[in-house]
Amino acid sequence: MIIGFIGLGNVGSKLSGSLLRNGFDVFVYDLNSQLTAEFAKKGAKIGENPAHLMSVCDFVITCLPSPAASNLVMQTMLPFVKEGKTWLEMSTTDDAEVKRLGAEVISRGGKAVDCPVSGGCHRADTGNISIFAGCDRATFEMILPMLTTMGRRVLHTGELGSASILKVITNFLATANLVSCAEALTVAKAAGLELGNAYEAIRISSGNSFVHETESQVILNGSRDISFTMDLVAKDIGLFQAVADRANVPLDLSPLLIEVFQDGINRFGSRELSPNIIKRLEEVTGLDITAPGFPAEMIDQEPEEPGYEVRVNKF
């Protein structure tokens, strides 16, 4: 099993690192040659370009920042797709686009999977992140050992494209959580509450969430470093809105979140860290929403353990 990995950004570097750490034969490629050089030191082979990876690898994984980037890479790889080749799209992308590109792969005899991840960069670093996989069952069973190396919990979501829909749904929910946590912490401060107490009260209450337990901590530290930027949030919630639009579902909250993050981008720049959406409130209130005792970045405290397939109870 020879694996090619394209895209060594915040998430891709960690996913490919898990494969290397666990003994897989991995080729890597990234536009940033410094990143590929670092992986060569860890034992990875360096691909000349995406087409080279598709020609020499059995499986090629893409983990890229946008559907446009994935399309550009795929166009160079398609001439080398044939029977025995499998493309795994681990980017957060548009379900219609992944189905379009997947159909191209399948028409040439290959297999296609969309398998985005969820759970934060700190969990990707330890192989404890969750993975959704959209493909036929036989392909899923073939790639499961690879997926359970990169992730702890792996869910077969159904046909190609289904995983990408679920990914943008979960990112929409995470964004709503982030904005609500920012508002809650700001109100707590304005009301004269000690922010450490406010954090803990939320954590042990019905208002708790994964986002609160992670992003609220780096907000209160002041680093706001969750390895995710406002432009990526805007892309993801835009993809969610596109799914809703195609399904003719009128939404209230989603357009508001798009507006909030566009305002954040206009004020602070597209590459501003996403938890700094709270700066909109800090600026208008004059409050400093920080408190001592919180970490500057999230580190997964769980040990790396073998992953497994999540089975869904069907009644």
C-alpha positions in Angstrom: 0.0 0.0 0.0 1.7 3.2 -1.2 0.0 6.4 -0.2 0.5 9.9 -1.7 -0.5 12.9 0.4 -1.0 16.3 -1.2 -1.3 19.3 1.1 0.8 19.6 4.3 -1.0 22.5 5.9 -2.3 22.6 9.5 -4.5 19.5 9.1 -2.7 17.7 6.3 0.7 17.7 8.0 -0.8 16.0 11.0 -2.8 13.4 9.2 0.1 12.5 7.0 2.3 12.5 10.1 0.1 9.8 11.6 0.5 7.6 8.6 4.3 8.0 8.7 4.5 7.5 12.4 2.6 4.2 12.0 4.8 2.7 9.3 2.9 3.5 6.1 4.9 4.1 2.9 4.1 7.7 2.1 4.9 10.1 -0.7 4.2 13.8 0.0 3.8 16.9 -2.1 3.2 20.6 -1.2 3.9 23.9 -2.9 6.0 24.8 0.1 9.2 22.8 -0.4 10.2 23.5 3.2 7.3 21.5 4.4 8.1 18.6 2.2 11.8 18.7 3.3 10.7 18.4 6.9 8.7 15.3 6.0 11.7 13.8 4.1 13.5 13.9 7.5 10.7 11.8 9.0 11.0 9.2 6.3 8.6 10.3 3.6 9.4 10.2 -0.1 9.0 13.5 -2.0 6.7 13.6 -5.0 7.7 15.7 -8.0 4.1 16.9 -8.5 0.6 15.6 -8.1 0.6 13.7 -11.4 3.8 11.9 -10.2 2.0 10.9 -7.0 -1.0 9.5 -8.9 1.3 7.5 -11.2 3.4 5.8 -8.4 0.9 5.5 -5.5 -2.1 3.2 -5.0 -3.9 5.8 -2.9 -3.7 9.6 -3.3 -5.1 11.9 -0.5 -5.8 15.6 -1.1 -6.1 17.9 1.9 -6.3 21.4 0.4 -7.8 24.8 1.3 -10.6 25.1 -1.3 -12.6 23.3 -4.0 -10.7 25.3 -6.6 -7.4 24.1 -5.3 -8.6 20.4 -5.3 -9.9 20.8 -8.9 -6.6 22.2 -10.1 -4.7 19.3 -8.6 -7.1 16.7 -9.8 -6.9 17.9 -13.4 -3.2 17.1 -13.4 -3.8 13.7 -11.9 -6.8 12.5 -13.9 -4.7 11.2 -16.9 -2.9 8.8 -14.5 -6.0 7.4 -12.9 -6.8 3.8 -13.8 -8.0 0.6 -12.2 -6.3 0.1 -8.8 -6.0 3.9 -8.0 -8.1 5.5 -5.3 -8.5 9.2 -4.6 -9.4 10.3 -1.1 -10.6 13.9 -0.7 -9.9 15.0 2.9 -10.4 18.7 2.2 -13.6 20.5 3.4 -15.2 20.9 0.1 -18.4 21.2 -1.9 -20.4 18.0 -2.2 -21.4 18.7 -5.8 -17.7 19.3 -6.7 -16.5 16.1 -5.0 -19.1 14.1 -6.8 -18.2 15.7 -10.1 -14.5 15.0 -9.7 -15.2 11.5 -8.2 -17.2 10.6 -11.3 -14.2 11.5 -13.4 -12.1 9.2 -11.3 -14.6 6.3 -11.4 -15.0 6.7 -15.2 -11.3 5.9 -15.6 -11.5 2.8 -13.4 -10.5 4.3 -10.1 -12.3 4.7 -6.8 -13.2 7.9 -5.1 -13.9 8.8 -1.5 -14.7 12.0 0.3 -13.4 11.7 3.9 -13.1 15.0 5.7 -12.1 15.2 9.3 -13.6 16.9 12.4 -12.4 17.6 15.9 -9.6 20.1 15.7 -5.9 20.2 14.7 -4.8 19.1 18.2 -6.7 15.8 17.7 -5.4 15.4 14.2 -1.9 15.6 15.6 -2.4 12.5 17.8 -4.5 10.4 15.4 -7.6 10.9 17.6 -9.7 13.0 15.2 -13.0 11.9 13.7 -13.3 11.0 10.0 -16.4 10.8 7.8 -16.2 8.7 4.7 -18.5 8.8 1.7 -18.1 5.9 -0.8 -19.4 2.4 -1.5 -19.1 -0.1 1.3 -16.4 -2.3 -0.4 -14.2 0.8 -0.9 -14.7 1.8 2.7 -13.7 -1.5 4.0 -10.5 -1.4 1.8 -9.4 2.0 3.1 -10.6 1.5 6.8 -7.1 0.5 8.1 -5.7 3.8 6.6 -8.5 5.8 8.1 -8.3 4.3 11.5 -4.6 5.2 11.6 -5.3 8.8 10.9 -8.5 9.0 13.1 -10.0 7.5 16.2 -13.7 7.4 15.2 -14.5 6.6 11.5 -18.1 6.9 10.2 -19.2 5.5 6.9 -21.7 8.1 5.9 -23.1 6.6 2.6 -22.5 7.5 -1.0 -19.8 9.8 -2.3 -20.5 13.4 -1.3 -22.5 12.5 1.9 -19.4 13.0 4.0 -18.8 16.5 2.7 -22.4 17.5 3.4 -22.0 16.3 7.0 -18.7 18.1 7.4 -20.0 21.5 6.5 -23.1 20.8 8.7 -20.8 20.2 11.6 -18.6 23.3 10.8 -21.8 25.4 10.6 -22.7 24.2 14.1 -19.1 24.9 15.4 -19.3 28.4 14.0 -22.6 29.0 15.7 -21.1 27.8 18.9 -18.0 30.0 18.5 -20.1 33.2 18.0 -22.4 32.3 20.9 -19.5 31.6 23.2 -17.9 34.9 22.2 -21.2 36.7 23.1 -21.7 34.7 26.3 -18.2 35.5 27.6 -18.5 39.2 26.7 -21.8 39.5 28.5 -20.3 37.7 31.5 -17.5 40.2 31.6 -19.8 43.2 31.1 -22.0 41.9 34.0 -19.0 41.9 36.3 -18.4 38.2 36.5 -15.0 36.6 36.9 -14.3 34.9 33.6 -12.7 31.8 35.0 -15.9 31.2 37.0 -18.0 31.9 33.9 -16.0 29.5 31.8 -16.4 26.7 34.4 -20.1 27.4 34.9 -20.7 27.0 31.2 -18.4 23.9 31.1 -20.4 22.0 33.7 -23.8 23.1 32.5 -26.3 22.4 29.7 -24.7 25.2 27.7 -21.4 23.3 27.3 -20.0 22.3 23.9 -16.8 21.0 22.3 -16.2 24.5 21.0 -16.5 26.0 24.5 -14.0 23.5 25.9 -11.5 24.3 23.3 -11.9 27.7 21.6 -13.2 29.5 24.7 -9.9 28.6 26.4 -7.7 30.1 23.8 -10.0 33.2 23.7 -9.6 33.7 27.4 -5.8 33.1 27.1 -5.6 35.8 24.5 -3.7 33.8 22.0 -6.9 32.9 20.1 -4.8 30.3 18.3 -6.9 27.4 17.2 -4.9 27.0 13.9 -8.0 28.1 11.9 -8.6 31.4 10.1 -11.6 33.6 9.3 -11.4 33.0 5.6 -11.7 29.2 6.2 -14.7 29.7 8.4 -16.3 31.9 5.7 -15.6 29.2 3.1 -17.1 26.5 5.2 -20.3 28.3 6.2 -20.7 29.4 2.6 -20.6 25.7 1.6 -23.2 24.9 4.2 -25.4 27.7 2.9 -25.0 26.4 -0.7 -26.2 22.9 0.4 -29.3 24.6 2.0 -29.9 26.6 -1.1 -29.8 23.6 -3.4 -32.2 21.8 -1.0 -34.5 24.9 -0.9 -34.3 25.2 2.9 -34.8 28.8 4.1 -32.4 29.5 7.0 -32.2 32.4 9.5 -29.0 31.8 11.4 -26.7 30.8 8.6 -26.9 34.1 6.6 -26.3 36.0 9.9 -23.1 34.0 10.6 -21.9 34.7 7.1 -22.5 38.4 7.7 -20.7 38.3 11.0 -17.6 36.6 9.6 -17.6 38.9 6.5 -17.6 41.8 8.9 -14.7 40.2 10.8 -12.7 39.7 7.6 -13.4 43.3 6.6 -12.1 44.6 10.0 -9.2 42.2 10.8 -8.2 40.5 7.6 -9.0 37.2 6.0 -6.1 35.4 7.7 -7.0 36.5 11.2 -7.5 33.6 13.6 -11.2 32.7 13.8 -11.7 33.0 17.6 -10.8 36.6 17.2 -14.3 37.2 16.0 -14.7 38.2 19.6 -12.6 41.3 18.8 -15.8 42.8 17.2 -17.3 42.8 20.7 -14.1 43.8 22.5 -13.9 46.8 20.3 -17.4 48.0 20.7 -17.6 47.4 24.4 -14.0 48.4 25.3 -13.7 45.1 27.3 -10.7 42.8 27.4 -12.1 39.2 27.3 -9.1 37.4 28.8 -8.4 35.7 32.1 -5.4 34.0 33.7 -4.9 30.2 33.8 -5.9 29.2 30.3 -3.7 27.6 27.7 -2.3 29.4 24.6 -3.0 26.4 22.4 -4.9 23.1 22.6 -3.0 19.9 23.2 -4.7 16.6 23.0 -4.3 14.9 26.3 -5.6 11.5 25.2 -3.1 8.9 24.2 -3.0 7.8 20.6 -5.1 4.7 20.3 -6.2 2.5 17.4 -9.2 3.9 15.6 -12.5 2.1 14.9 -15.6 2.3 12.8 -18.6 4.0 14.4 -21.6 1.8 13.9 -25.0 3.6 13.6 -27.9 1.9 15.3 -30.7 1.6 12.8 -34.1 0.8 14.2 
